Amino acid sequence: MKAKKMLDKAKLACVCAAPVVASGVTAMTVLAADAGATGADVTGSVTSALTGAVGNIASSVGSAIGSIIPIALPLVGAGLVVTIGLKVFKKVSNNA
């Protein structure tokens, strides 16, 4: 039974990974065709494209975190105040 579950998980992983691999192969083929026409280095093109994409993702995540922190900190602080306040109240009310 356990082997069947593992096989099902492996099949699901293959089904989920197939579109990702196919899109990557398509992108590489397009870059290779473009590089063949211009004589450029395919690896350099892929590296620069991936570096630019990761840089854009990093800056987007950084700006998102920067805009969320001023909203999240007061909410977390209020939650801590309520939690600690309830614990103190329970201790004081049990001792009284």
Secondary structure, DSSP 4 states (H G I P E B T S, - for coil): -HHHHHHHHHHHHHHHHHHHHHHHHHHHHHHHHHHHHHT--HHHHHHHHHHHHHHHHHHHHHHHHHHHHHHHHHHHHHHHHHHHHHHHHHHHHHH-
